[in-house]
């Protein structure tokens, strides 16, 4: 029985459709972040000021095929290092990380401080050298862990999330905790703790840096360029500063 023309082309059509689906999946962007004052879960969805900016950027760039996900920082960081088409935010741009990512836009500058429990007279810190004598709570693969290790700190206590580190400080399992001011207010509120129970003892001036969105290195340059251009337009319009000032507004 002779084959119909459509039967002859059916395998080719199926293969083309499969290839198109594979390409679409390959181009899908995974936007990952951690729980912070600017990114958090609300009603089961990733929300927050920085998330709004990312969504507006993707819309402006015409990159509609993306998914938002919130992970512990080490997991988000590893995905951005290992997989293509991963957009990570909010990530500190440091010299050590410069060549590891494709940088797409700066949300803000951030300043970190070392905090102790107020009233702990046994913890006396006047400079970075003093701080090395005490245990410090840090988050795994976070810029604070990387910075302190590079400065010779050998009493770091690593956890998966910032709130876990705060709990260790409150329970006197660590002496010091590096945090930006906004996170102190937020994490203390979530833990039902008065933020004034923490005392700022030292500003980590060398750690003041830009907080960015960045792509994994294997992400196509066109995707990065479109994202960067869209972000720059939103920043010029004032959206980025308006949303980021003040941090979390749950």
C-alpha positions, 0 to 999 in steps of 0.5 A: 500500500503506497504511503500518503504524502502526509505520512512521509513527512510525519516523522520530520514534523514530529522531530521539528516539533520536538526540537522546537520544544527542546529549544524553548525549554533551553531558553527558559530562564530560572530566576533564583534568590534567597529570603531577605528584606527585598525577596520573600514568599507571600501567599506561596509566591516569590514577592518583595521589592527586588522581585517586582524589579526583576519581573518588570525587567523581564517584561520590558526585555520581552523575556516572558519565559521565566520562573521565580524560585526562592532557595537557601543561598548556597543552593541558588548560588550553585545553580547560577554557577553550574546551569545555563539561563539562571538569573540570580538576585540579589548577589554582591559583586566582588572581585572574586565573583567578577568572572563567574557571572554575567552582570546585568544590573545594580539594585543598590549599594549595601553596607554590612555591620558586625552586631553582638547582643547588647549587654555582652560586655565580654565581646569587645570589638574596636577593629577587624583584628579584635573580631577574629577572637570571636565566633561569627555566624555566617551563611554558607557561600555568602559574600560575608563568609567569603570575605571573613575567610579571606581576612583570616577568620577561623571561627566562622559558624556556618548556617543555611539561612540568615534567620538561623544565624540570628537564632545562634546569636540570640542563643549565645552560640556565636558572639557576632553576626554580620548583617545590613541594617534592614535585615536586622529589623526584619529578622528580629521582627520575625523572631519576635525580638526587639532590634534594640537587643542587638548592638552594632560594634563595627562597620565592615567598610571593605565589604560595602559593595553593589548588589546585582542581578547576574546571569550564569556564564553559559547564558546567551549574551543576547539574553544578558544584553536585553536584560541589562538594557531593560534594567537600565531603562527602569533604573533611569525612570526611578523605579529601582530606587523607589522600590529598594529604598526602605526594604521590606514592606510586607 
